[in-house]
Amino acid sequence: MRRLLYILCFLPAVGCTKIGWEDVPGANVYASAPYSTAEQSEVWNSEVSNRVSEWNVNLEEIGCIVPFVFTPQQGHAIVLVPESKWEHGKNFGGMTFRDAFGDGGHIDIRGDDPDRHDGALMHELGHAMGLDHADPANGPSVMNRYLGAGVLYPRDLEAAACVLGCGPCDNVNDFGL
């Protein structure tokens, strides 16, 4: 039933909002650090590549098509934004946009705290797939509202598999599905 309701969200007459990008699975993503030095950009590129790979490898292991394809400068940008340019509120480590600027969607990650990048990246990639915040009362999740270390838990993978259509939706009722 949840999968049917999720599919209905694509119909304009229904009026619900899907938070994920339209081209997931298989969405091209790339790292962008427009305000950084070449060295910082290289580190950022590696961080984004590693986090995308982590989602992909874990989902492939349970039989899903990869949600993201890491490419050089093509597709959805994952942007490292310095604190001085951050416009999304001081309590946010990242923001996922769905075609806000005619770009098909992108992710902004606040760059002032490198220790939070992993958690923010993993969390925002979950939003790009269509996951909402998880209820912390149901256990740890990379999709809990307040970011942790960026660790994927089995319930994150179950929810992503449900959204991607390659797994059951039985135990994921707190991810906005």
N, C-alpha and C positions, 0 to 999 in steps of 0.2 A: 504493500500500500504506500509506504514512504517513497519508493522509487517512482510510483505513478504520480504522487503529489509533486515530487521533484521535477518530473518531466512536464507537468502542467505549468510550472513556473516559466517555462519557455514561451508559453502562449500569451500574447499581449493582452487578450481579453481577461485573463485571470488576475493580472495586476500584482503578482508577488515579485520580489526582487531576488535575482540570483547574484551572489556576490563574486562568483568565480569568473574567470576569463572564458570567453566563448570557444576558444580553440584548444582547451585542455580536454583530453590528453594530447600530447605531441606539440605543445606550445613552445616556440623558439624563445629563449631568454638570453640576455647578455648582461654583463656587468658594466656599469657606467659610473665613473667617478670624476665628473667634470670640474670639480674644484680642487682636485688633488694633484700631487706631484706624480711623475711617471712611476716612481717606486711605490707610492701609496696605491696607485691604480693597479699595479701588478699584484700587490697583496690582496686588494679587493677582488680582482678577477679570480684569484685562487680561492678566496673564501666563498664566493658565489658558486663557483664550479663545484667545490666540495659539498656544499649544502644541497645543491640541485642533485648531485650524484647520490647523496644519502637518501633523499626521498625516492629517487628512481630505483636504486638497487633494492631497497626494502620492499617497494611495491612490485618490482619484477619477481622477487622471490616468492610472492604469494599469487603470481599469475596475472598481474595487471600490465597493461601497456604503460610505458613511461609517461608521466604527466608533462615532463619538460625536456627540451633538447637544448643543451648549452651551445650557443653559437657565438661567433665574433661579430658584435655590432649589428645584430639582426633580430627583430622580433620585439619582445617585451623587455624594456630596460629595468634593471634592478639598480637603483641609483643610490649611491652613498652621498648623503646631504650633510654638509657641515652644520654644526649647531647654529652658527650665525645666519644661516639661510633657512633653517627649519621653521616651518609655518603651521605645523600640525598640533601644537600644544606640547607643553613640557612633559606630560605624563606618557607620551607615546614614543616607542622606540622604532616604530615602523608604520607604514600605511600602504594599503593595497588599493589601487584604483582600477575601476573597470571602465575602460574607454573614456576616461575623463577628458582627454585632449585629442581625441581622434587617433590615438595610438594603439587601440585595442586593449589598453590597460598597462599599468606599470606599477612598480613597487618603489617606495622611498624608504630608506633606512637611515635613521639619525646616526651621524658619524662621530659624535662626541665621546662615546663610550665603547671602545673596541671589544670590551669584555661582554657586551650585550649583543654584538652582531650575530653570533650563532643563533641565539634564542630568537631574536627578531627576524632573521632570515627564514628560519624553519617555520615560525609562526605565520609570517606573511605569505610564504609559499603555500601553506595550508589554506589561507584565504583565497589565493589565486586559483586553487583547485575547487573552491566552493564550500569549504568548511567554515562554520561560524565558531564563536568561542565555545569551549567546552565548560561544563559545570564542574568546578573543582571538587564538589562533594562526591562525585563519581570516580575520583582518583586523579592521579597526575596525567597531564597531557601537554604536549607542545602548544595546544590550542587554548590552554587556560589563559584568561585575560591578562594576568600578570606574569610576565615572562620568566622562565627559568633558564636552564642551561642549553636549551635547544635539543633536548633528547627526545627521540621519537619513541612513543610507547605503543604497545600492541593496539590499544584503543584508537590511537591516531591512525594507524594503518588500516584498521577495520573501517573507520569512518571514511578515509580516503578511498578505499576499495568500493565502498557503497556508492560514493559520489561518482567514481569512474565507471561503475557498472560491472565490476569484476569481483564483487563479493557481496555477501548478504548484508542486509541493513537491520539485523535483529537487535544489536546492542549499541546503537549509536544515536539514540534519541536526544542526546544533549548537545549535539554539534550543529543545531539548526537544520537538521534533515527531517 
